[in-house]
Amino acid sequence: MRFQTPLVPARLLRRYKRFLADARLEDGREVTAHVGNPGSMMGLAEPGARIWLESNDDPKRKLKYAWRLVEHADGHFTGVDPGAANRIVREALETGAVEALAGHATLRAEVRYGEKSRIDFLLSGGGQPETYVEVKSVTLSRAPGRAEFPDAVTARGAKHLAELAAMAEAGHRAVMLFLVQRTDAAEVGLAADIDPAYARAFAEARAAGVEALALSTRIDPEGIAAAGPLPLVLP
C-alpha cells in the first residue's frame, strides 16, 4: 500500500480528543492533523516524537494533514492508522503473499455474517475451504521485540472473536489475522492485563477451532506492505 501523497516529517506537539494531533513541520509551521486511531496509542503519542504526515488538497476535508507513521529513535517505524490494515492485507491476499491463506479463487470484503456483523474478508473457491478472515492492526509494544494486542479494552474485538468461533463450530475455516504495523516486532502476544475479557474470548475462540496468524510489515515513508509471518506467543 503506497501513500497517496508523499509524507512530510514533523514533531508531535500533542494528541487530543482522540482524533486530533498538533504537530510542527520542519519549516516551523504548526498544523493540526487527523488521527485515524481511536485506541490509546500507548507509547506512540509522546510529545516530541518524530512523526510523518500525509497531506491532501481535498476541499471537503477540514484538516489538510493525517498522521500516518511514527519514526522511532532506532530508525524503526510504526503505522498508526488501523484503517490501513485491511488495504495492506487485501493486497497481500490478492498477490498470494500470505501463504497460509493462498489458493482461493475469490476474495470478498465486508461480507455480512453472524449477528449483524461483517467479516473483513471471505475467501472461497479454488478448491479451498471457505475461509472467514478478521483483521486486527497491532501497534502496541511494551517490551523489546514483542508486539501486543489490544492496547485498550475492546468489547467489539471480543464480539468478533465470538462470531468467528460460531463460524468455526459450524464447520467453516475461521482465522484471526494480526497485522503488526511495527518494524521492530519479532513476536506477537496478547495484552491480557489490558483487556482480560478479550484474552478469555481469544482462548474460547481458539478452543472452538479459530486459527490465529500474525504478519509482519515493511514500513517506510513511501508505503506499508505485508511481509512474512510472525510467531504468536500465547499462554
Protein Blocks (a to p, Z undefined) as FASTA:
>chain_A
ZZfbdcdddddfbdcehlaccdddfkopacddddfbfblopoklgghiacdddddfbfkb
mbfcdcfbdcdfkopacdfbfklmmmmmmmmmmnopamklgoiabdcehiaehjhiacfb
aceejhiacddddddddfbdfbghiacddfbdcfklmmmmmmmmmmmmnopacddddddf
bfkbcbdcddfklmmmlmmmmmmmmmnopacddddddddfkbccdddddddddZZ
